[in-house]
Amino acid sequence: MDEREALLALHLTGVIGPRRLKAAREVFPELSDVFGASEESLTRLPDWTFSCAQKVLAFKDPLQKVEVELEKAERAGATVLVERDAEFPKVFENLFDPPFVLWKAGNYLPEDKNSIAVIGCRRPSAYGKQAALRLSEDVAKAGYAVVSGLARGIDSLAHLGALRVPRGRTIAFLGSGLLNLYPPENQKLAQEITERGAIFSEYPLFAKPLALHFPQRNRLISGAAKGVLVVEAKKDSGSFITVDHAIEQGKPVFAVPGPITHTESEGTHALIQQGAKLVMGVEDIFHELNDMRAETVFKSGNARVSTAALLETLTEEEKKMLEKLTYTPLHVDILLRETGMALRRVNELLLALEMRGLVQQAPGHCYFKI
């Protein structure tokens, strides 16, 4: 195996991360020699446990397994990148624990290094949804890419906000494999992202969305961005893991203030109290970054995507639902009767339209056009 194949093989064992790789390199200049080493020599490596050494040595036919993974990626239209590949994102070079293998769908451009991570809770309020869409849209208008995790809630809205801007770009990092997308309802959004950005995963194509993957993934979200914007978050939100990574990486943290009566605002208010930059508009972000060019581009008034252009992206079911809605709030029961659809499907369509900024929820399970 050459260096590239050995890196991928070690990653596919499932037990080798950046620290263990670094330890192995100090003893094995040819990484492929790791697979032929003795158990004793491997357990002497820093951070290498007995269990880790056993799993690596039990990984038989590593080259064949590498070839199978590369073939699967090619069939799926994905690319497997290892460190030192020309296409490997340079933004991760200075991380304390940089990734050494990434699976990619779509295209990552050199200018995508100018990006802002937009993150937050899974169940945002109506205010949080509006703020996430507006700020992400404005970040994209200024020529920056929007980075997030393709999760439910604020993450999805962040990607959608960027996609509402002509030529807006957005980058997603997953906590699962590219062919085991989580959450599954974001398949359509994922496809749109690959058309104007990229999706990355540090995990093999069919890796499950394990809980331990997401904190690890979060360091890449902050590492890929110039700063991290938290729109809404409770005090125990997972967003704080990304914030901690950002602070360790020397990245600025931004937070959107919210109503003091909303639990979704408790986390962002705590961040502001601890020194995060309060954001009322995208100008606050670029002023903090001292990026006058981005401020100028934003103020030049790049047009937001028109409603007509948005309508062209809707499915037939989404169009049918939008036709039934009015500018006066309608109860879900009326929409059920008018469309003849099941409640679950009606809720899915309403959420999709709401995330695109075409529909808003009113109290009492009511919805209206905006």
ROVOVEX-662174 format. One record per residue (C-alpha): residue number from 1; z, y, x. Coordinates in steps of 0.05 Angstrom, whole numbers, plus 32768, in hexadecimal, padded with zeros to 4 digits. Layout:
BEGIN
+-----+------+-------+------+
!   i !   up ! north ! east !
+-----+------+-------+------+
! NUM !    Z !     Y !    X !
...
+-----+------+-------+------+
***
This chain:
BEGIN
+-----+------+-------+------+
!   i !   up ! north ! east !
+-----+------+-------+------+
!   1 ! 8000 !  8000 ! 8000 !
!   2 ! 7FF2 !  8046 ! 8017 !
!   3 ! 8025 !  807F ! 800F !
!   4 ! 800C !  8093 ! 7FCA !
!   5 ! 800F !  804C ! 7FAF !
!   6 ! 8054 !  8040 ! 7FCE !
!   7 ! 806F !  807F ! 7FAD !
!   8 ! 8056 !  8069 ! 7F69 !
!   9 ! 8070 !  8023 ! 7F73 !
!  10 ! 80B5 !  803B ! 7F85 !
!  11 ! 80B5 !  8068 ! 7F48 !
!  12 ! 80A0 !  802E ! 7F1B !
!  13 ! 80DD !  8006 ! 7F2F !
!  14 ! 8104 !  8035 ! 7F02 !
!  15 ! 813D !  803E ! 7F34 !
!  16 ! 8121 !  806D ! 7F69 !
!  17 ! 812B !  80B7 ! 7F5F !
!  18 ! 8122 !  80F2 ! 7F8F !
!  19 ! 8163 !  80E6 ! 7FB5 !
!  20 ! 8158 !  809B ! 7FC0 !
!  21 ! 8111 !  80A9 ! 7FD5 !
!  22 ! 8129 !  80DB ! 8009 !
!  23 ! 815B !  80A8 ! 8024 !
!  24 ! 8125 !  8073 ! 8029 !
!  25 ! 80F5 !  80A1 ! 804E !
!  26 ! 8128 !  80AE ! 8085 !
!  27 ! 8128 !  8064 ! 8096 !
!  28 ! 80E3 !  804C ! 8080 !
!  29 ! 80AB !  8079 ! 8099 !
!  30 ! 807B !  804A ! 8075 !
!  31 ! 8096 !  8048 ! 802E !
!  32 ! 8074 !  8007 ! 801E !
!  33 ! 80A3 !  7FE6 ! 8050 !
!  34 ! 80DB !  7FF0 ! 801D !
!  35 ! 80C1 !  7FB6 ! 7FF4 !
!  36 ! 80C5 !  7F87 ! 802F !
!  37 ! 8109 !  7F9E ! 8048 !
!  38 ! 8149 !  7F75 ! 8045 !
!  39 ! 817D !  7F80 ! 800F !
!  40 ! 81AF !  7F92 ! 8045 !
!  41 ! 8184 !  7FC9 ! 8063 !
!  42 ! 8177 !  7FE8 ! 801E !
!  43 ! 81C0 !  7FE9 ! 8009 !
!  44 ! 81D1 !  8010 ! 8048 !
!  45 ! 81A5 !  804A ! 8031 !
!  46 ! 81CB !  8086 ! 8013 !
!  47 ! 81CD !  8082 ! 7FC6 !
!  48 ! 81AE !  803C ! 7FC6 !
!  49 ! 81DC !  800D ! 7FA1 !
!  50 ! 81DA !  7FC1 ! 7FA3 !
!  51 ! 81BB !  7FC1 ! 7F5E !
!  52 ! 8186 !  7FF3 ! 7F73 !
!  53 ! 8172 !  7FC9 ! 7FB0 !
!  54 ! 816E !  7F8B ! 7F85 !
!  55 ! 8140 !  7FAB ! 7F52 !
!  56 ! 8111 !  7FC5 ! 7F88 !
!  57 ! 810D !  7F82 ! 7FAB !
!  58 ! 8102 !  7F5F ! 7F67 !
!  59 ! 80C6 !  7F8D ! 7F5A !
!  60 ! 8091 !  7F5A ! 7F6C !
!  61 ! 8047 !  7F6A ! 7F77 !
!  62 ! 8053 !  7FB5 ! 7F7A !
!  63 ! 800B !  7FC6 ! 7F8B !
!  64 ! 7FF2 !  7FA0 ! 7F4E !
!  65 ! 8023 !  7FC4 ! 7F21 !
!  66 ! 800C !  8007 ! 7F3D !
!  67 ! 7FC3 !  7FF5 ! 7F2F !
!  68 ! 7FD4 !  7FE1 ! 7EE8 !
!  69 ! 7FF8 !  8024 ! 7EDB !
!  70 ! 7FBE !  804C ! 7EF8 !
!  71 ! 7F8C !  8026 ! 7ECD !
!  72 ! 7FB5 !  8034 ! 7E8F !
!  73 ! 7FB9 !  807D ! 7EA0 !
!  74 ! 7F6E !  8081 ! 7EAB !
!  75 ! 7F60 !  8060 ! 7E67 !
!  76 ! 7F8F !  8092 ! 7E46 !
!  77 ! 7F6E !  80CE ! 7E67 !
!  78 ! 7FAE !  80DC ! 7E8F !
!  79 ! 7FB7 !  80E9 ! 7ED9 !
!  80 ! 7FEE !  80CE ! 7F07 !
!  81 ! 8002 !  8100 ! 7F3C !
!  82 ! 802E !  80F5 ! 7F78 !
!  83 ! 804B !  812A ! 7FA6 !
!  84 ! 8018 !  8145 ! 7FD8 !
!  85 ! 7FDF !  813A ! 7FA7 !
!  86 ! 7FB8 !  817B ! 7FA2 !
!  87 ! 7FC3 !  817F ! 7F57 !
!  88 ! 800E !  8173 ! 7F5B !
!  89 ! 8032 !  81B3 ! 7F42 !
!  90 ! 804A !  81DA ! 7F7E !
!  91 ! 8081 !  81FB ! 7F55 !
!  92 ! 80AD !  81BE ! 7F60 !
!  93 ! 80AB !  81BF ! 7FAC !
!  94 ! 80EC !  81E5 ! 7FB4 !
!  95 ! 8116 !  81BE ! 7F81 !
!  96 ! 8153 !  819B ! 7F9C !
!  97 ! 813B !  815A ! 7F7C !
!  98 ! 80F0 !  8163 ! 7F73 !
!  99 ! 80C7 !  812F ! 7F4D !
! 100 ! 8099 !  8104 ! 7F78 !
! 101 ! 806F !  80E5 ! 7F40 !
! 102 ! 8056 !  8106 ! 7F01 !
! 103 ! 802A !  80EE ! 7EC8 !
! 104 ! 7FFD !  8125 ! 7EAD !
! 105 ! 7FD1 !  8130 ! 7E70 !
! 106 ! 7FA7 !  8170 ! 7E6C !
! 107 ! 7F9E !  81A3 ! 7EA3 !
! 108 ! 7FD2 !  81C9 ! 7ECB !
! 109 ! 7FB4 !  8208 ! 7EEB !
! 110 ! 7FCF !  822D ! 7F28 !
! 111 ! 7FDC !  826B ! 7EFC !
! 112 ! 800B !  8241 ! 7ED1 !
! 113 ! 8040 !  824C ! 7F05 !
! 114 ! 8049 !  828F ! 7EE1 !
! 115 ! 806E !  8273 ! 7EA5 !
! 116 ! 80AD !  827B ! 7E7B !
! 117 ! 80D4 !  8240 ! 7E60 !
! 118 ! 80E6 !  8249 ! 7E17 !
! 119 ! 811C !  8219 ! 7DFD !
! 120 ! 8150 !  8212 ! 7DC7 !
! 121 ! 816E !  81E8 ! 7D90 !
! 122 ! 814C !  81B0 ! 7D68 !
! 123 ! 815D !  81CF ! 7D25 !
! 124 ! 8152 !  821A ! 7D2A !
! 125 ! 8160 !  824B ! 7CF3 !
! 126 ! 8127 !  8272 ! 7CD2 !
! 127 ! 8139 !  82AC ! 7D01 !
! 128 ! 8135 !  827D ! 7D3E !
! 129 ! 80F2 !  8262 ! 7D28 !
! 130 ! 80D5 !  82A8 ! 7D22 !
! 131 ! 80F2 !  82BE ! 7D65 !
! 132 ! 80D8 !  8280 ! 7D89 !
! 133 ! 8092 !  8289 ! 7D6E !
! 134 ! 808F !  82D3 ! 7D7A !
! 135 ! 80AB !  82D3 ! 7DC1 !
! 136 ! 8082 !  8297 ! 7DD7 !
! 137 ! 8044 !  82B7 ! 7DBA !
! 138 ! 8054 !  82F8 ! 7DE0 !
! 139 ! 8061 !  82D3 ! 7E21 !
! 140 ! 801C !  82B4 ! 7E1A !
! 141 ! 7FFD !  82F7 ! 7E09 !
! 142 ! 8017 !  8312 ! 7E4B !
! 143 ! 7FF1 !  82DB ! 7E71 !
! 144 ! 802D !  82AE ! 7E7E !
! 145 ! 802F !  8264 ! 7E6B !
! 146 ! 8066 !  824C ! 7E3D !
! 147 ! 808D !  8210 ! 7E57 !
! 148 ! 80B8 !  81E3 ! 7E2A !
! 149 ! 80C9 !  819B ! 7E1A !
! 150 ! 80A0 !  818B ! 7DDB !
! 151 ! 80E0 !  817A ! 7DB7 !
! 152 ! 80EE !  8189 ! 7D6E !
! 153 ! 8101 !  81D0 ! 7D5C !
! 154 ! 80FC !  8209 ! 7D8D !
! 155 ! 80D5 !  81E1 ! 7DC1 !
! 156 ! 809D !  81D1 ! 7D90 !
! 157 ! 809C !  8219 ! 7D77 !
! 158 ! 8097 !  8232 ! 7DBF !
! 159 ! 8058 !  8209 ! 7DCB !
! 160 ! 803B !  821E ! 7D88 !
! 161 ! 8048 !  8267 ! 7D96 !
! 162 ! 8020 !  8264 ! 7DD6 !
! 163 ! 7FE7 !  823F ! 7DB4 !
! 164 ! 7FE2 !  8276 ! 7D80 !
! 165 ! 7FC8 !  82A4 ! 7DB7 !
! 166 ! 7F7E !  82A0 ! 7DCC !
! 167 ! 7F7F !  8280 ! 7E11 !
! 168 ! 7FCA !  8279 ! 7E0E !
! 169 ! 7FE4 !  8241 ! 7E39 !
! 170 ! 8020 !  8213 ! 7E32 !
! 171 ! 803E !  81DA ! 7E5C !
! 172 ! 806B !  81A2 ! 7E41 !
! 173 ! 809A !  8173 ! 7E66 !
! 174 ! 80AD !  8132 ! 7E44 !
! 175 ! 80EA !  8105 ! 7E47 !
! 176 ! 80BF !  80C9 ! 7E36 !
! 177 ! 807C !  80AD ! 7E4C !
! 178 ! 803B !  80D0 ! 7E3A !
! 179 ! 8027 !  8095 ! 7E0E !
! 180 ! 806B !  8091 ! 7DEC !
! 181 ! 806F !  80D8 ! 7DD4 !
! 182 ! 80B2 !  80F1 ! 7DB8 !
! 183 ! 80B8 !  810A ! 7D83 !
! 184 ! 807D !  80E3 ! 7D67 !
! 185 ! 806C !  8118 ! 7D33 !
! 186 ! 8056 !  8146 ! 7D6C !
! 187 ! 8017 !  811E ! 7D7C !
! 188 ! 7FE9 !  8154 ! 7D61 !
! 189 ! 800E !  818B ! 7D85 !
! 190 ! 800C !  8162 ! 7DC6 !
! 191 ! 7FC0 !  815D ! 7DBF !
! 192 ! 7FBB !  81A8 ! 7DB6 !
! 193 ! 7FE5 !  81B4 ! 7DF4 !
! 194 ! 7FB9 !  8188 ! 7E1F !
! 195 ! 7F7D !  81B2 ! 7E0A !
! 196 ! 7F9D !  81F2 ! 7E23 !
! 197 ! 7FD1 !  81DB ! 7E54 !
! 198 ! 7FF2 !  819C ! 7E6C !
! 199 ! 8026 !  8168 ! 7E5B !
! 200 ! 804F !  8149 ! 7E93 !
! 201 ! 807E !  810F ! 7E96 !
! 202 ! 80A6 !  80F4 ! 7ED0 !
! 203 ! 80A7 !  80B0 ! 7EAE !
! 204 ! 8072 !  8078 ! 7EA8 !
! 205 ! 8041 !  807A ! 7E6F !
! 206 ! 8068 !  8050 ! 7E3D !
! 207 ! 80AF !  8064 ! 7E52 !
! 208 ! 80DF !  806B ! 7E18 !
! 209 ! 8101 !  80AE ! 7E07 !
! 210 ! 8145 !  8099 ! 7E24 !
! 211 ! 817E !  80CB ! 7E1F !
! 212 ! 8187 !  80CC ! 7E6B !
! 213 ! 813F !  80E3 ! 7E75 !
! 214 ! 8147 !  8126 ! 7E53 !
! 215 ! 817B !  8147 ! 7E81 !
! 216 ! 814F !  8131 ! 7EBC !
! 217 ! 8111 !  814C ! 7E99 !
! 218 ! 8133 !  8190 ! 7E8E !
! 219 ! 8134 !  81A0 ! 7ED9 !
! 220 ! 80E8 !  819E ! 7ED7 !
! 221 ! 80E5 !  81CE ! 7E9B !
! 222 ! 810D !  8202 ! 7EC1 !
! 223 ! 80ED !  81F1 ! 7F04 !
! 224 ! 80A7 !  81FE ! 7EE9 !
! 225 ! 80B9 !  8243 ! 7ECD !
! 226 ! 80C9 !  8289 ! 7EE8 !
! 227 ! 8104 !  828C ! 7EB8 !
! 228 ! 8123 !  826A ! 7E7C !
! 229 ! 8128 !  8289 ! 7E36 !
! 230 ! 815A !  826A ! 7E05 !
! 231 ! 8149 !  827D ! 7DBE !
! 232 ! 8180 !  825A ! 7D96 !
! 233 ! 81B4 !  8229 ! 7DAD !
! 234 ! 81F8 !  8210 ! 7D97 !
! 235 ! 8231 !  820F ! 7DC9 !
! 236 ! 8227 !  81C5 ! 7DD8 !
! 237 ! 81DB !  81C9 ! 7DDA !
! 238 ! 81B2 !  81A1 ! 7E0C !
! 239 ! 8190 !  81E3 ! 7E1D !
! 240 ! 81CB !  81F1 ! 7E4B !
! 241 ! 81B4 !  81B9 ! 7E79 !
! 242 ! 8173 !  81DE ! 7E83 !
! 243 ! 8199 !  821F ! 7E8D !
! 244 ! 81C5 !  81FE ! 7EC2 !
! 245 ! 8187 !  81E6 ! 7EE6 !
! 246 ! 8169 !  822B ! 7EE3 !
! 247 ! 81A7 !  824A ! 7F01 !
! 248 ! 81A8 !  8217 ! 7F39 !
! 249 ! 815E !  8226 ! 7F46 !
! 250 ! 816C !  8271 ! 7F48 !
! 251 ! 8144 !  827F ! 7F09 !
! 252 ! 8157 !  82B6 ! 7ED8 !
! 253 ! 8171 !  82A1 ! 7E93 !
! 254 ! 8160 !  82C8 ! 7E54 !
! 255 ! 817F !  82C2 ! 7E0F !
! 256 ! 816E !  82DA ! 7DC9 !
! 257 ! 81A8 !  82F8 ! 7DA2 !
! 258 ! 81B1 !  82E1 ! 7D5B !
! 259 ! 81DE !  82EA ! 7D1E !
! 260 ! 8227 !  82E1 ! 7D2E !
! 261 ! 822E !  82B6 ! 7CEF !
! 262 ! 81FD !  8281 ! 7D09 !
! 263 ! 8216 !  8247 ! 7D33 !
! 264 ! 81D1 !  8245 ! 7D52 !
! 265 ! 81E1 !  8288 ! 7D73 !
! 266 ! 8222 !  8272 ! 7D92 !
! 267 ! 8201 !  8256 ! 7DD1 !
! 268 ! 81D2 !  8290 ! 7DDD !
! 269 ! 820B !  82C2 ! 7DD3 !
! 270 ! 8235 !  829C ! 7E05 !
! 271 ! 81FC !  829F ! 7E37 !
! 272 ! 81F6 !  82EA ! 7E2E !
! 273 ! 8241 !  82F2 ! 7E39 !
! 274 ! 8239 !  82CA ! 7E79 !
! 275 ! 8201 !  82F6 ! 7E94 !
! 276 ! 81C0 !  82DE ! 7E75 !
! 277 ! 818E !  8315 ! 7E67 !
! 278 ! 818F !  8329 ! 7E1D !
! 279 ! 8147 !  8326 ! 7E03 !
! 280 ! 8130 !  8350 ! 7DC8 !
! 281 ! 80E7 !  834D ! 7DDB !
! 282 ! 80BB !  832E ! 7E11 !
! 283 ! 80BC !  8370 ! 7E37 !
! 284 ! 8105 !  8360 ! 7E49 !
! 285 ! 80EF !  8321 ! 7E6C !
! 286 ! 80B8 !  8340 ! 7E96 !
! 287 ! 80E3 !  837C ! 7EA7 !
! 288 ! 8117 !  834D ! 7EC2 !
! 289 ! 80E2 !  8327 ! 7EE9 !
! 290 ! 80C7 !  836A ! 7F03 !
! 291 ! 8081 !  8355 ! 7EEC !
! 292 ! 8060 !  8396 ! 7ED9 !
! 293 ! 801C !  8374 ! 7ED4 !
! 294 ! 8035 !  8346 ! 7E9C !
! 295 ! 8054 !  8381 ! 7E77 !
! 296 ! 8012 !  83A7 ! 7E7C !
! 297 ! 7FE9 !  836B ! 7E63 !
! 298 ! 8019 !  8362 ! 7E29 !
! 299 ! 8018 !  83AB ! 7E15 !
! 300 ! 7FCD !  83AD ! 7E19 !
! 301 ! 7FCE !  838A ! 7DD6 !
! 302 ! 7FAB !  8347 ! 7DDD !
! 303 ! 7F9E !  8334 ! 7D95 !
! 304 ! 7FC7 !  82FC ! 7D77 !
! 305 ! 7FA1 !  82C3 ! 7D5A !
! 306 ! 7F87 !  82D3 ! 7D14 !
! 307 ! 7F9D !  82AE ! 7CD6 !
! 308 ! 7F54 !  8298 ! 7CCD !
! 309 ! 7F56 !  8277 ! 7D12 !
! 310 ! 7F97 !  8255 ! 7D01 !
! 311 ! 7F7B !  8239 ! 7CC0 !
! 312 ! 7F43 !  8218 ! 7CE7 !
! 313 ! 7F77 !  81ED ! 7D0C !
! 314 ! 7F97 !  81D2 ! 7CCD !
! 315 ! 7F8D !  818C ! 7CB1 !
! 316 ! 7F72 !  8184 ! 7C6A !
! 317 ! 7FB8 !  8172 ! 7C52 !
! 318 ! 7FD5 !  81B1 ! 7C72 !
! 319 ! 7F9F !  81DC ! 7C52 !
! 320 ! 7FAD !  81BC ! 7C0E !
! 321 ! 7FF8 !  81CB ! 7C15 !
! 322 ! 7FEA !  8213 ! 7C2A !
! 323 ! 7FBD !  821D ! 7BED !
! 324 ! 7FF6 !  8209 ! 7BBF !
! 325 ! 8026 !  823B ! 7BDE !
! 326 ! 802B !  8284 ! 7BC9 !
! 327 ! 804C !  82C2 ! 7BE5 !
! 328 ! 8085 !  82B6 ! 7BB4 !
! 329 ! 80B5 !  827E ! 7BC7 !
! 330 ! 80A6 !  823B ! 7BA6 !
! 331 ! 80D8 !  8202 ! 7BA1 !
! 332 ! 80C6 !  81C0 ! 7BC3 !
! 333 ! 80C7 !  819D ! 7B7F !
! 334 ! 808D !  81C8 ! 7B68 !
! 335 ! 8066 !  81B7 ! 7BA7 !
! 336 ! 8074 !  816D ! 7B9B !
! 337 ! 8058 !  8172 ! 7B56 !
! 338 ! 801C !  819D ! 7B6A !
! 339 ! 8006 !  8172 ! 7BA5 !
! 340 ! 801A !  812D ! 7B8D !
! 341 ! 8033 !  811D ! 7BD3 !
! 342 ! 8073 !  80F9 ! 7BE7 !
! 343 ! 80AF !  8124 ! 7BF9 !
! 344 ! 80AE !  810F ! 7C42 !
! 345 ! 8065 !  8122 ! 7C4A !
! 346 ! 8070 !  8165 ! 7C27 !
! 347 ! 80A9 !  8175 ! 7C56 !
! 348 ! 807E !  8162 ! 7C93 !
! 349 ! 8045 !  818F ! 7C7D !
! 350 ! 8073 !  81C9 ! 7C6D !
! 351 ! 8093 !  81C3 ! 7CB2 !
! 352 ! 804E !  81C2 ! 7CD4 !
! 353 ! 8039 !  8201 ! 7CAE !
! 354 ! 807B !  8223 ! 7CBC !
! 355 ! 8075 !  8215 ! 7D06 !
! 356 ! 8030 !  8235 ! 7D06 !
! 357 ! 804D !  8274 ! 7CE8 !
! 358 ! 8028 !  826C ! 7CA6 !
! 359 ! 8063 !  825A ! 7C7A !
! 360 ! 80AD !  826D ! 7C77 !
! 361 ! 80E7 !  824B ! 7C57 !
! 362 ! 8113 !  826F ! 7C25 !
! 363 ! 8158 !  825B ! 7C0C !
! 364 ! 815C !  8222 ! 7BDA !
! 365 ! 8125 !  81F6 ! 7BF7 !
! 366 ! 80EF !  8229 ! 7BE7 !
! 367 ! 80B2 !  823C ! 7C10 !
! 368 ! 8080 !  8275 ! 7C10 !
! 369 ! 8043 !  828E ! 7C36 !
! 370 ! 804A !  82C4 ! 7C6B !
+-----+------+-------+------+
***
